[in-house]
């Protein structure tokens, strides 16, 4: 009876057979959608386990070789990601093994990891809290230009339109002029009751759910700090979506919207300023989408750090 090793050696491997009529170097070859558990420390010192989708790739620089060793990539992904917490050093070592396992075939390696990370968020005023699931994408590459590590996520928030707010205030002023004569005294109690009525507040500004999609390139030696990045962005915006909401929390959210009127351009500049002040971030790219309630198309803005040769304007 043959051993497993001997049986494997006898099996045909057509991937090693050259096809001269189809010769050519390939940018990337590998697998996407690999299902694997990962452990991720979002910056609070607690590694949380999640189910991830992973893409593993190397380039195929040898035009005379038909394919790569995909099973080697898969086994390396399983060995590293199942056992170790995600980090820059670990990913650099993993990509190094991608290349070692394809010596003579490849000189560039890349991995992408996608999952969701749960963060507990406190309510605005009540003593309650709830969970928010933030999407996380990690992209790492290794090649002649060195090691590169990127972190992507998104923040969902409310945006109240400044133009709509101004138009609403004008209508309220006009209604006040109709209901209260300029010639006689104004009764304080009557005005107070009027301000609390639907007849007095005849218009309200429109607001919409909005999304900021972030991609940051970490500086050399910087550790993952998802929570720190989220906190910076959410504090800059002032109106991130909430989890547990009692009436006092909803009122506080309404107050926050009133104090943070913003066009998509305003939101983009707020985030740009917040991320630019973070020394752990070498470069960033942000796409903001205000999903309008006034019309069926969205208002969109982009921002970046402006690093020469960096993300810049997206395609």
HELIX and SHEET records of a PDB file:
HELIX    1   1 UNK A    4  UNK A   10  1                                   7    
HELIX    2   2 UNK A   14  UNK A   16  5                                   3    
HELIX    3   3 UNK A   20  UNK A   22  5                                   3    
HELIX    4   4 UNK A   70  UNK A   83  1                                  14    
HELIX    5   5 UNK A   88  UNK A  100  1                                  13    
HELIX    6   6 UNK A  162  UNK A  179  1                                  18    
HELIX    7   7 UNK A  188  UNK A  195  1                                   8    
HELIX    8   8 UNK A  226  UNK A  237  1                                  12    
HELIX    9   9 UNK A  247  UNK A  258  1                                  12    
HELIX   10  10 UNK A  264  UNK A  276  1                                  13    
SHEET    1   A 8 UNK A  26  UNK A  41  0                                        
SHEET    2   A 8 UNK A  47  UNK A  60 -1                                        
SHEET    3   A 8 UNK A 109  UNK A 122 -1                                        
SHEET    4   A 8 UNK A 129  UNK A 143 -1                                        
SHEET    5   A 8 UNK A 146  UNK A 160 -1                                        
SHEET    6   A 8 UNK A 207  UNK A 218 -1                                        
SHEET    7   A 8 UNK A 281  UNK A 290 -1                                        
SHEET    8   A 8 UNK A 299  UNK A 304 -1                                        
END                                                                             
